[in-house]
Protein backbone atom coordinates (compact mmCIF):
# COMPACT_ATOMS: atom_id res chain seq x y z
CA UNK A 1 0.00 0.00 0.00
CA UNK A 2 1.84 3.07 -1.29
CA UNK A 3 1.37 6.22 0.75
CA UNK A 4 3.26 9.35 -0.18
CA UNK A 5 2.78 13.05 -0.83
CA UNK A 6 1.99 14.54 -4.22
CA UNK A 7 4.93 16.36 -5.74
CA UNK A 8 4.37 20.12 -6.10
CA UNK A 9 4.05 21.09 -9.76
CA UNK A 10 5.14 24.51 -10.97
CA UNK A 11 2.45 25.23 -13.54
CA UNK A 12 2.70 27.97 -16.14
CA UNK A 13 -0.81 29.36 -16.65
CA UNK A 14 -1.58 30.41 -20.20
CA UNK A 15 -4.39 32.38 -21.82
CA UNK A 16 -5.32 29.81 -24.45
CA UNK A 17 -8.81 28.33 -23.96
CA UNK A 18 -10.99 25.59 -25.39
CA UNK A 19 -14.26 23.84 -24.66
CA UNK A 20 -14.32 20.38 -23.07
CA UNK A 21 -17.93 19.32 -22.85
CA UNK A 22 -19.86 22.19 -21.29
CA UNK A 23 -16.83 23.70 -19.58
CA UNK A 24 -14.48 26.47 -20.71
CA UNK A 25 -10.98 25.28 -19.97
CA UNK A 26 -7.66 27.10 -19.73
CA UNK A 27 -4.29 25.72 -20.75
CA UNK A 28 -1.42 25.15 -18.34
CA UNK A 29 2.02 23.64 -18.95
CA UNK A 30 4.72 22.24 -16.72
CA UNK A 31 7.95 20.27 -16.78
CA UNK A 32 8.05 17.29 -14.41
CA UNK A 33 10.84 14.74 -13.69
CA UNK A 34 9.97 11.65 -15.72
CA UNK A 35 10.70 9.32 -12.80
CA UNK A 36 7.97 11.01 -10.79
CA UNK A 37 5.44 10.14 -13.49
CA UNK A 38 6.55 6.51 -13.91
CA UNK A 39 7.43 5.55 -10.34
CA UNK A 40 5.00 2.59 -10.50
CA UNK A 41 6.44 1.09 -13.70
CA UNK A 42 9.76 -0.68 -14.29
CA UNK A 43 12.06 -1.40 -17.21
CA UNK A 44 15.48 -2.93 -17.69
CA UNK A 45 16.87 0.55 -18.39
CA UNK A 46 15.60 1.78 -15.04
CA UNK A 47 17.03 -1.28 -13.31
CA UNK A 48 20.38 -0.83 -15.08
CA UNK A 49 20.54 2.84 -14.08
CA UNK A 50 19.82 1.90 -10.48
CA UNK A 51 22.46 -0.83 -10.23
CA UNK A 52 25.12 1.13 -12.12
CA UNK A 53 24.56 4.48 -10.42
CA UNK A 54 27.70 6.16 -9.12
CA UNK A 55 27.35 8.56 -6.20
CA UNK A 56 30.28 10.62 -7.54
CA UNK A 57 28.52 11.33 -10.82
CA UNK A 58 25.93 14.04 -11.30
CA UNK A 59 22.74 12.26 -12.31
CA UNK A 60 20.94 13.71 -15.31
CA UNK A 61 17.25 14.25 -14.53
CA UNK A 62 15.01 13.53 -17.50
CA UNK A 63 12.02 15.86 -17.73
CA UNK A 64 8.61 15.38 -19.32
CA UNK A 65 6.59 18.26 -20.74
CA UNK A 66 3.00 18.32 -19.52
CA UNK A 67 0.03 20.07 -21.10
CA UNK A 68 -3.13 20.32 -19.01
CA UNK A 69 -6.57 21.88 -19.45
CA UNK A 70 -8.44 22.92 -16.30
CA UNK A 71 -11.96 24.21 -15.66
CA UNK A 72 -12.16 27.18 -13.23
CA UNK A 73 -15.94 26.56 -13.07
CA UNK A 74 -15.13 23.51 -10.93
CA UNK A 75 -12.91 25.06 -8.23
CA UNK A 76 -11.06 21.98 -6.99
CA UNK A 77 -7.31 21.46 -7.35
CA UNK A 78 -7.48 17.81 -8.43
CA UNK A 79 -6.81 15.82 -11.58
CA UNK A 80 -5.94 12.31 -12.83
CA UNK A 81 -2.99 10.34 -11.42
CA UNK A 82 -0.39 12.70 -9.86
CA UNK A 83 -1.53 15.82 -11.73
CA UNK A 84 -2.95 18.49 -9.45
CA UNK A 85 -2.50 22.03 -8.15
CA UNK A 86 -4.37 24.09 -10.77
CA UNK A 87 -7.18 26.56 -9.92
CA UNK A 88 -9.80 24.22 -11.33
CA UNK A 89 -10.45 20.55 -12.04
CA UNK A 90 -8.09 19.14 -14.69
CA UNK A 91 -10.26 17.71 -17.48
CA UNK A 92 -7.50 16.86 -19.95
CA UNK A 93 -3.80 16.21 -19.56
CA UNK A 94 -1.16 15.12 -22.08
CA UNK A 95 2.31 13.70 -21.37
CA UNK A 96 4.49 12.23 -24.10
CA UNK A 97 2.18 10.10 -26.27
CA UNK A 98 -0.53 9.71 -23.62
CA UNK A 99 -3.62 11.90 -23.30
CA UNK A 100 -6.22 11.52 -20.55
CA UNK A 101 -9.59 13.17 -21.18
CA UNK A 102 -12.53 13.45 -18.82
CA UNK A 103 -15.63 12.08 -20.58
CA UNK A 104 -18.29 12.67 -17.92
CA UNK A 105 -18.77 14.81 -14.81
CA UNK A 106 -21.58 14.29 -12.31
CA UNK A 107 -21.95 17.06 -9.73
CA UNK A 108 -24.00 16.43 -6.58
CA UNK A 109 -25.04 12.86 -7.47
CA UNK A 110 -28.18 11.38 -5.90
CA UNK A 111 -26.27 8.31 -4.81
CA UNK A 112 -23.42 8.98 -2.42
CA UNK A 113 -20.36 6.88 -3.19
CA UNK A 114 -18.12 6.12 -0.24
CA UNK A 115 -14.46 5.49 -1.00
CA UNK A 116 -12.93 3.24 1.63
CA UNK A 117 -9.21 3.40 2.23
CA UNK A 118 -7.40 0.04 1.96
CA UNK A 119 -7.02 -1.62 5.33
CA UNK A 120 -4.65 -4.45 4.38
CA UNK A 121 -0.99 -4.33 3.50
CA UNK A 122 2.01 -2.45 4.81
CA UNK A 123 2.34 1.26 4.11
CA UNK A 124 5.40 2.10 2.02
CA UNK A 125 6.62 5.20 0.22
CA UNK A 126 7.21 5.45 -3.52
CA UNK A 127 10.96 4.93 -3.07
CA UNK A 128 10.41 1.91 -0.82
CA UNK A 129 7.99 0.45 -3.37
CA UNK A 130 10.56 0.92 -6.15
CA UNK A 131 13.33 -0.69 -4.08
CA UNK A 132 11.13 -3.69 -3.27
CA UNK A 133 10.18 -4.17 -6.92
CA UNK A 134 13.82 -3.86 -8.06
CA UNK A 135 14.91 -6.42 -5.44
CA UNK A 136 12.26 -8.84 -6.71
CA UNK A 137 13.41 -8.36 -10.32
CA UNK A 138 17.06 -8.97 -9.37
CA UNK A 139 16.18 -12.09 -7.38
CA UNK A 140 14.08 -13.50 -10.23
CA UNK A 141 16.88 -12.77 -12.72
CA UNK A 142 19.33 -14.82 -10.61
CA UNK A 143 16.58 -17.43 -10.21
CA UNK A 144 16.16 -17.75 -13.99
CA UNK A 145 19.93 -17.84 -14.66
CA UNK A 146 20.50 -20.60 -12.08
CA UNK A 147 17.59 -22.70 -13.31
CA UNK A 148 18.80 -22.38 -16.90
CA UNK A 149 22.26 -23.55 -15.82
CA UNK A 150 20.81 -26.55 -13.97
CA UNK A 151 18.64 -27.40 -16.98
CA UNK A 152 21.65 -27.39 -19.30
CA UNK A 153 23.43 -29.79 -16.93
CA UNK A 154 20.38 -32.08 -16.82
CA UNK A 155 20.20 -32.02 -20.63
CA UNK A 156 23.90 -32.99 -20.76
CA UNK A 157 23.12 -36.00 -18.56
CA UNK A 158 20.18 -36.86 -20.83
CA UNK A 159 22.40 -36.67 -23.96
CA UNK A 160 25.37 -38.36 -22.35
CA UNK A 161 25.50 -41.35 -24.68
CA UNK A 162 25.41 -39.24 -27.84
CA UNK A 163 27.99 -36.78 -26.48
CA UNK A 164 30.28 -39.65 -25.49
CA UNK A 165 29.96 -41.15 -28.98
CA UNK A 166 30.88 -37.79 -30.53
CA UNK A 167 33.73 -37.37 -28.00
CA UNK A 168 32.17 -34.18 -26.56
CA UNK A 169 33.52 -33.51 -23.06
CA UNK A 170 30.54 -32.42 -21.00
CA UNK A 171 30.44 -32.23 -17.20
CA UNK A 172 28.66 -35.60 -16.73
CA UNK A 173 31.27 -37.32 -18.92
CA UNK A 174 34.21 -35.68 -17.14
CA UNK A 175 33.03 -36.03 -13.53
CA UNK A 176 30.43 -38.79 -13.72
CA UNK A 177 26.65 -38.75 -13.33
CA UNK A 178 26.61 -39.14 -9.53
CA UNK A 179 28.84 -36.14 -8.84
CA UNK A 180 26.95 -33.96 -11.32
CA UNK A 181 23.61 -34.94 -9.77
CA UNK A 182 24.95 -33.87 -6.39
CA UNK A 183 26.27 -30.64 -7.93
CA UNK A 184 22.87 -29.96 -9.54
CA UNK A 185 21.18 -30.53 -6.18
CA UNK A 186 23.46 -27.95 -4.54
CA UNK A 187 22.78 -25.49 -7.36
CA UNK A 188 19.05 -26.03 -6.88
CA UNK A 189 19.39 -24.75 -3.31
CA UNK A 190 20.14 -21.27 -4.71
CA UNK A 191 16.73 -20.64 -6.38
CA UNK A 192 14.98 -22.35 -3.46
CA UNK A 193 16.72 -20.01 -1.01
CA UNK A 194 15.94 -16.97 -3.18
CA UNK A 195 12.22 -17.79 -3.38
CA UNK A 196 12.09 -18.48 0.36
CA UNK A 197 13.81 -15.14 0.96
CA UNK A 198 11.15 -13.33 -1.06
CA UNK A 199 8.31 -15.16 0.67
CA UNK A 200 9.66 -14.51 4.16
CA UNK A 201 10.35 -10.81 3.56
CA UNK A 202 7.39 -9.80 1.40
CA UNK A 203 4.49 -12.19 2.08
CA UNK A 204 2.87 -9.63 4.39
CA UNK A 205 3.00 -6.98 1.63
CA UNK A 206 2.50 -8.91 -1.62
CA UNK A 207 0.48 -11.90 -0.45
CA UNK A 208 -0.90 -12.98 -3.84
CA UNK A 209 2.49 -12.90 -5.60
CA UNK A 210 4.20 -14.75 -2.76
CA UNK A 211 1.49 -17.43 -2.71
CA UNK A 212 1.97 -17.80 -6.45
CA UNK A 213 5.73 -18.27 -5.98
CA UNK A 214 5.12 -20.76 -3.18
CA UNK A 215 2.85 -23.05 -5.20
CA UNK A 216 4.32 -22.60 -8.68
CA UNK A 217 8.04 -22.20 -7.95
CA UNK A 218 9.09 -23.32 -4.49
CA UNK A 219 7.08 -26.55 -4.24
CA UNK A 220 7.98 -27.68 -7.82
CA UNK A 221 11.66 -26.97 -7.06
CA UNK A 222 11.50 -29.12 -3.94
CA UNK A 223 9.91 -31.84 -6.08
CA UNK A 224 12.76 -31.51 -8.60
CA UNK A 225 15.31 -31.74 -5.78
CA UNK A 226 13.73 -35.00 -4.68
CA UNK A 227 13.53 -36.48 -8.18
CA UNK A 228 17.05 -35.58 -9.32
CA UNK A 229 18.46 -37.79 -6.56
CA UNK A 230 16.66 -40.90 -7.81
CA UNK A 231 16.70 -40.22 -11.58
CA UNK A 232 18.54 -42.93 -13.54
CA UNK A 233 17.07 -43.34 -17.02
CA UNK A 234 17.23 -40.93 -19.94
CA UNK A 235 13.47 -40.36 -19.82
CA UNK A 236 13.77 -39.36 -16.14
CA UNK A 237 16.22 -36.59 -16.99
CA UNK A 238 14.10 -35.55 -19.98
CA UNK A 239 11.10 -35.06 -17.68
CA UNK A 240 13.23 -33.11 -15.20
CA UNK A 241 14.53 -30.87 -17.98
CA UNK A 242 10.97 -30.05 -19.06
CA UNK A 243 9.98 -29.49 -15.43
CA UNK A 244 12.75 -26.92 -15.01
CA UNK A 245 11.60 -25.13 -18.17
CA UNK A 246 8.06 -24.89 -16.75
CA UNK A 247 9.30 -23.72 -13.33
CA UNK A 248 11.44 -21.04 -14.94
CA UNK A 249 8.51 -19.80 -17.05
CA UNK A 250 6.14 -19.75 -14.07
CA UNK A 251 8.72 -18.00 -11.89
CA UNK A 252 9.31 -15.19 -14.39
CA UNK A 253 5.53 -14.94 -14.89
CA UNK A 254 5.25 -13.88 -11.25
CA UNK A 255 6.27 -10.40 -12.48
CA UNK A 256 2.97 -10.28 -14.37
CA UNK A 257 1.11 -11.29 -11.21
CA UNK A 258 3.00 -8.61 -9.31
CA UNK A 259 2.12 -5.91 -11.85
CA UNK A 260 -1.57 -6.90 -11.94
CA UNK A 261 -2.30 -7.23 -8.23
CA UNK A 262 0.15 -4.75 -6.73
N, C-alpha and C positions, 0 to 999 in steps of 0.2 A: 504494500500500500504506500504509494509515493505521496509524500506531503512536503511541499516546499512553497516558497513565495514566488509570485509572478515577477519577472524581471521588468524594471521600469523601462519604458520605451520612449525615446525622445522623438516625438512626432513633429513633422513639419506640416502645419495646416496650410492648405492652398485654397484658392478661390473657385476652382473649377467645380461645377455641380453636374448632377445627373439624377434622373428619376429611377428609383428601384421600387417597383410596385406603386404604392400610393405615397411614397415618402421622397422628399427632396433630400438628396445626400450630397455631402461635401467630401472632397478628396483630401487624403492625408498620406504622407510618405514617411518612411523611416528606414534606417539601416540597422539590422540586427545581426549579432554573431550567429553564424549558421549552426553551430553546436547547440545553441539555446533552442533552436527550432526543431532539431532532430535528436534531442537527448534520449528519446525512447526507442530510436532505431539504431541498428548496428550494421557495420560492413567490415570487410577485411582491411580496407584502408584505414578506418577508424581504429581498429585493433592494432594495426601495424604502427600507426602514429603514437598509440599509447605505449606500446612495448619498446619502441625505439626512441622515445622522447629523452632528450638530454637537458638536464636542469641548467646547463651553462649556455644553452642556445636560446635566443629570443624566439618564442613561438609566434608564427604568423597566424593572426586571427582572420579567418575567412568570414566575410560579411554577405548577407543576403538583403537585397532591396525589396522593401514591402510597399505595396500600394493598397490603401484601404479606403472604403467609402462608408461614412457614418451619417446617421440621421439625428440631427439635433432635436427633432420632434419627439424622440424617445430618449429622455435625458438620463440614461444609465451608461456607465463607463465600461461596459462589457463587450465581448465579442467571442468568436470561435477560438478554440485551442488556447494558446498563450497570448493572443492579441487582445489588448485592452488599453484603457487610459485615454480614450478620446471623449470629447464632450457630446456624446451621443452613441447609441447602439451601432456597432459595426455590422452592416448588412452585407458587405462584400469585401473580401481581402484576397490579394494575389501575391504569391511568393514563388519565384522561379516559374515552373510550368504548371503550378497548381493554383486554381481559383476556387474559393468557397463563396457561395452565394445563398443568401437567405431566401427561401421560397415561400414562407408563410409566417405571419406574425399574428398571434392571438393575444389581445390585451384583455385583462379582467375576465378570464374564462369562467364559465359556470361551475365547472368541475375543478376543484382544487387538487393539484398534484403535489404530493409530498415526496421530496427527494431525501432518502435516508442515506446517511453517511455509512460507508462500509465499517463493519464491526470486527471482521476477521483480518488476520495478517499483521505483520510487524510494520510499523511506520519507518520509512527510510526516505532520505533526501534523493534528489536527482542524481547527485554524484555517487551516492552509495548504491543506488539502483544500477548505474552504469558499471561500477566496479564489480558488482555481483554478476551481472550479465557477461562481462569480459572474462571473469574467472571461470564461469561455466563454459564459455567458448574455448578457452585455453585447455581446460580439463578434457573436454570432448575431442579436441584436436589430438591431444596425446593419446586418448582412448582409441581413436580411430587408427592412428599410426601404429600403436602397439598391436592391436587386433590384426591389422593388415600384415605385420611382420610375422605374427604367430600363424596366420593362415598360409603364408608363403612356406613356412617351415612344414606345416601339415601337408601341403600339396607336394613338397619335396619327398616326404615320407611315402605319400600315395604313389608317386611316380618313381620310386626308388629303383625298381627293376629296369625300367627303360633308361634311366639316367646311368645306371651301372653298365648297361649294355653299350651305351654311347660313350662310356668313359668320362662322364660329367661328374666332377667332384662337388657334390652337394654336402651339406652338413650331416644328414643322416648316413651318408656313405662314409664320410671321414670319421665321425665319432660314434656311429652306431645308433640304432633306433631307440634303445633304452635311454641312453644319455640325452638324446634330443627330446624325447618325451618328457623327461624330468625338467630339461631346460624350458620347454614350452609351458610346463605347469608353473614354473617360477615366473615366467613372463606374464602368464595369465593373472598372477596376483596383482600386477600393476593396474590394469583396468578395473579389477574388482575393488582394489583399494581406492581408486579415484572415484568410482561411483558411490562407494560407501561414504567417502569424504563429502561428496555433494549432498547425499541424503541426510547425513548427520547435521551438517551445517545449515542446510536450507530447507529442510522439510517443513519447518514451521512457517516459512515465508511462501514457498512455491510448492504447496502440497500436491497439486495435480501432476506437475512435471516430475517431482521426486517419486510419486507412486508409479508413474509411467516407467521411470528408470529402474525402479525396484523390480517390477514384473517383467519388463521386456529387455532388460540388460543384465542386472545383477543375478537374478535367478537363472537365466539361460547360461551365463558365464560359469556359475557354480556347477551347473549340469555338464558343461563342456569340461570343466576341471575334473569331474568324476569320470567322464567317459574317456578322456585322453589317456588315463592311467591303465584302462583295460582294453583299449583298442589294439587289435592285432592284424586284422585283414585289411586289404586295400579298400573295400567298400566301407569299412568303419571310418577310415581317415577321409574318404570322400564325403561321407555324411557330416563329419566334424568340420570339414572345410566349408561346406554349404551353410552349416549352422553359424559359423563365424561371420560369413557374409551377411546373413540375416541379422545377427546381433549388431554388427557394425552399422547396417542401414537403419535399424530401429533406434540405436543409440544416437546417431546424428539427427534422426527425425525428431528427437526430443526438443531440438531447437524450434521446430514448428509448433510443438505443443506449448513451449514456453512463450512464443510470440503471440499465440492465440489466447491463452488463458491468463497471461500476466502482462 
